[in-house]
């Protein structure tokens, strides 16, 4: 399989982030053009979630897609 990346002007939600919600951490990805560190790991504690909530708007994120295979979603949504 050959990976093909979309051109930036073809992006549907150019200011979107993706969050993979796990039991002990949240992996967050923002667009590559807004941060040198475009993928970060945050813990599951309140201070970690607050740090994530501060970082996302600082990156210009206005849309978030969450992925969770368990019941770990609720605390991440409240930030």
C-alpha positions in Angstrom: 0.0 0.0 0.0 1.3 3.5 -0.9 0.4 6.3 1.5 -0.9 9.4 -0.2 -1.2 12.5 1.9 -3.9 15.1 1.0 -2.8 18.5 0.1 -3.4 21.1 2.8 -5.9 23.0 0.8 -8.0 19.8 0.4 -8.4 19.3 4.1 -12.0 19.3 5.3 -11.3 20.4 8.9 -7.9 22.0 8.8 -8.0 23.0 12.5 -9.1 19.6 13.8 -7.3 17.4 16.4 -7.6 13.7 17.1 -7.6 12.2 20.6 -7.1 8.6 21.4 -8.6 8.1 24.8 -7.0 5.3 26.9 -7.3 4.2 30.5 -4.1 5.9 31.6 -3.3 8.4 28.9 -4.7 10.5 26.0 -2.7 10.7 22.8 -3.5 14.0 21.0 -2.6 14.9 17.4 -2.9 18.4 16.0 -2.1 19.5 12.4 1.6 19.4 11.7 1.7 23.0 10.6 0.6 24.4 14.0 3.1 22.8 16.3 6.6 21.3 16.2 5.4 18.7 18.7 2.2 17.8 16.8 1.6 14.5 18.8 1.6 14.6 22.5 0.7 12.3 25.3 -1.3 13.5 28.3 -2.1 11.6 31.4 -5.6 10.9 32.8 -5.4 13.0 35.9 -7.2 16.4 36.2 -4.0 18.4 35.9 -3.1 16.5 32.7 -6.6 17.1 31.2 -6.3 20.8 32.1 -3.0 20.9 30.3 -4.5 19.3 27.2 -7.4 21.7 27.4 -5.0 24.6 27.4 -2.8 23.3 24.7 -5.5 22.6 22.1 -6.9 26.1 21.7 -3.3 27.4 21.7 -2.8 25.3 18.6 -5.9 26.8 17.0 -8.0 23.7 17.3 -11.7 24.2 16.8 -12.8 20.6 16.1 -11.9 17.4 18.0 -12.5 13.8 17.0 -12.3 11.3 19.9 -11.6 7.5 19.7 -12.1 5.3 22.7 -12.6 1.5 22.8 -13.7 1.5 26.4 -15.6 3.7 28.9 -12.7 6.1 29.3 -14.3 8.8 27.3 -16.2 10.8 29.9 -13.4 12.6 31.7 -11.8 13.7 28.5 -15.0 15.3 27.2 -15.4 17.6 30.1 -12.1 19.5 29.5 
